[in-house]
Amino acid sequence: MVRHQKDGFDPNDLDPKFEHLKSSDIPVDEEGVETMYDPIFGRANPFDGRTIVNPQDSYVIDDETRDDAIVTPTFHEGDLEIQANADFKSFRKSLKIVDTYVDPYLDMEVPRHQAKWYGYPEKISYPNKPDLENRFTKPEDKTDFSKLTPYQARRKAVELARSKNNEWLPKGKSVEFHNSKTDIFKKKKLTVGSLMKGDIDPKIKSKIQPALDVLGSSADLLEINEFDTGMVFRFHYHGLIKNKRGMAAWTETLIRDCGVECTGVVFETGWRKRDPYYDGGDKWFGPY
């Protein structure tokens, strides 16, 4: 629920003519923590600061609205019970007992009278932020968010943050970051983890040609590593990321069916760790 606040009037302000439950009267547990309080979801106790202790009586009997001319008197004029009844009512109100009832869904006592909550104030605009936060943008290329509505401003900010050459980072900054993660392969002269091609024995390639024909354009052979314990085959995988593990296991079976010993298959995908066209076309590869 959203409310509007005009001329300094807040409908959530408590009515001063009623007395509300004080914070010291809210029940607490043996450790002094408010009952039904959760550190994640906050307060859940129905008895809070908006609980009315002295609610207004019916307009028929309330002192401010009653009209004795249209109400049958309970006692005759001059009856001694009038003053005794008034004293009893004032004594009952002085006890400040909260009127409650058992909620059928919560199966617990809840207050019958509470100050109505109209919701938090509607956010008309986003708070102003200093221009120095956008430190990479040239002044002539700056987007003027003050002329946009909150919805348009948020949508434009998301669009710029997801674009390749956005306002938040200079051109090439993201690519430089990801290149720094793979520079170690060049220094150690390793091809695993990259898309670089290695040594391929033509005799072994001819033997596994039936397996390559089955794979087709979904995977390209990059390297064949021969060890004393067997051979590991590296491929450049073009299929869906969600099928990567299953395709690698299936490729091992295809190679063994060709009569070639295979101890492992590695499917390289480079920076691609998602299926962009299955994620709404977003090709952002993000910091992993």
N, C-alpha and C positions, 0 to 999 in steps of 0.2 A: 504494500500500500504506500502511496506517495501523497504527501500533503503539500499545500502551499502556505507560505508564511508572508503575510502582507502587513504593512504598517507596524511592524514590530510585534504583532499579535501572534502568539504561538498557541494553537489549540491543544497542544500537549501539556501546557502549563496546568498545574494543579489548582483547583478552585479553592480559594482561601476560606470560604464559608464551611468547608468540610474538613474534618480532621482525618489525616491519613496515617497509616502504619509507619512508625519510626524504624530506622535501621536497627536500633537496639532491640526492637521487639520481634524482629524476624528470627525464626527458630534456627539454631545452629546445632551441629553435632558435638560430640565430646571433645573434639580437637579445636572447636571454635570456628569451624568452616560452615558457611551457610548450607543448610540441607539441600540436597538435590543439585548442588553446584558441580559442574563438569568443567575441567580446565580447557577443553576444546570447544564445547558447545555453549559454555557460559551458564547463566542462571536458568533454572527450570522450576523454581518454587513458585506456586501461584500466589503466595503471600509475599508481597513486595511493597515498595514505597508508594504504589498507586492504589493500594487497598484502602477503601473508605471505612473508617471506624464508626462514624456517626452519620449514616445515610439519612437522606430526607424522607420524612414520613409521607404517606399518601396525601394528596392535595385536599382530601376531604377532612382529615384530622390534623394536618400540619398547622402550626400556629400562624404561619405567614399567609396561608391560602384558605383556611377554613372559613366557612360562613355559617354561623350558628342559626341563622334564619331558615336555612334549607336542610339542616341536619337535626334529626331527632335527638334531643339531649339524653345523655346516658343517665344523668342524675337530675333530680328536681332542684330548683333554685334554692340555695341555702342548705343543701344536704351536706352533712359532715364528711361524706365519702369523697367530695370533690377535692378537698385539700389533701386528704390521705392518698387519693389516686395520683395527684400531681406530684406528691413527694415520692411515691413509689416509682413513677416514670423517670424522675430526675435521678433517683438512686440507681435505677437500671442503666441509664445512659452513662452515669459516672463510672460504671464498671468497665466500659469500653470493650465490650465483648464483640468480636467480629462475627457478623452473621454469615453462616456457612451452609453449604448443602453438599451432598455426596454426588459427585459427577459419575454418571453411569458408565462412561467410557474409561475414565482414569481410575475409577473405583477408589476415590479418595476425597477428602473434604477440600472444597475450594471456596474462596470468598464469594458472596452473592453480589456485592457491590464493589466495583472498581472504576477508577477514572479511565475513560475511554482513551485508547491509544490510536492516534491518527497516522502513524508512520513517520519515517524520517523525512526531512525536507528534501524536495526535489533538487537535484544538481543541475543548475542552469548552465554552468560552464565549468571547464576544468581549471584548476588553479594555475596561476601564472608561474612560469619557470624562467630563470635567467637565460639570456641568449648565449652565454658562454658555455652552456652545456653542449651545444651543437658546435663543437670546436673545429670540425673538418670542412664545413660548408663555407663557400665564399659568400660575402654579403649580397652580391648581385644574384646568386642562385638560391638564396634562402626562401623557403616556403612560408608564406604569411598565414599562420594558423589562426590569427585573430579574426580573419574574415570568414572562417568556416564554422559551421555548427559543430557541437560536440561529436555527433555521429560522423560527419564528414572528416573532422580532424583525426578521429581515431582510425577511420578507414584509410585515410591518406598516410598516416604514420605506419600502419601495418604494410601498406603497399611499398613505401620507401624502404622499410626495414628488410623486406623480403627480396627487393630487387638486387641485381648483381652490382650495379654502380649506384649505391644508395647514398643518402646524405649523412649517414652515421659513420661510414668508414671510407677512407680514400680508395681510389681505384687500385686494385692489385693487393690490398691489405689482406683480404681473406685468402687469396691464392698463395700469397707468400707464407701465411701461417700453415696451410696444409702442405706446402712444399717442404717446410722445415721438418715435418713429421716423417718424410720419406727420404731426406738427404742422407740418412745413415746407411741406406741401402747402397748408394753410390760410393760412399767412403769405404764400406766393407766389401764392395764389389759383389753384392748379392742381388739376385733378381727376384727372390721370393718377396711378395708383398707389393710388387710393382707390375706394370704391364710390359716390361722389357722382354724381348725375345732372347732365348739362350740357345744352347747347342741341341740340335735335333738330329738323331741318327736316321738317315734316309731308309736303312733296311728295316729298322723297328717301325718307322712311320708307315712303310708299305704293308707291314704285317697287320697294323691296327687300322688300316684304311677302311675296312668295313664298319668299325666303330665310329670313325670320323664321319662316314657317310650317314650314319644314323643320327649323329648329333647335328649335322648340317650347319646352319648359320647360328645356332644357339651357343656354340663354343668353338674357339680357334685354338689350335695347339701352339703353345709358346715355347715349351722346353721339355726335354726328357733328361732327367737326372739319373745316372746309373751308379748304384752303390753295390757293395759286396752282398748286402742283404736283399737287394731287389731294385726296383725302379720306381721313381715318382714322376708323375706327369703333371705339367702345369698347363692350364687352359685359361684363355680370356673368355669369361662367361658373359653372355648377353641376355640371358633369360631373366625371369622374375626372381627377385631376391628371396621371396618366400619359398621358392623351389630349389634354392641353391644346394642345400645339404642333400636332398634326395637325388638331384641330378648328378652330384659328385659320386654318391654311392652307386648309382646306376651305371655311371661311366666306368667305374672300376670293374663291374661285372662284364660290361661289353668288351673291355680290353682283355680280361682273362679268357673270355670266350674265343678271342682271336689267337689263343695259344701263347700269349706274352705274359710274363710274370709282372704283376703290378702290386706294389705295397702301399700305394697311396695316390690320390688325385687331389690336386689343389686347383680350385676355381678362383681366379683373380677377377675382381670387379673394380679395382682402383678406388676412387672416392665414392663411387655409387654404393650406398648402403640401404637404399630404400627403392620403392617402385613409384617414381614420381607421377606417372599417369594413373596410378591407383590411389594416389594421395591428392587428388584434385589438380594434378598438373604442376604441383610445386616441386621444382628441381633443386631446392636449397638442400645442400648436403650437410650443413650444420656442424658445429664443433662436437666431435665424438671423442 
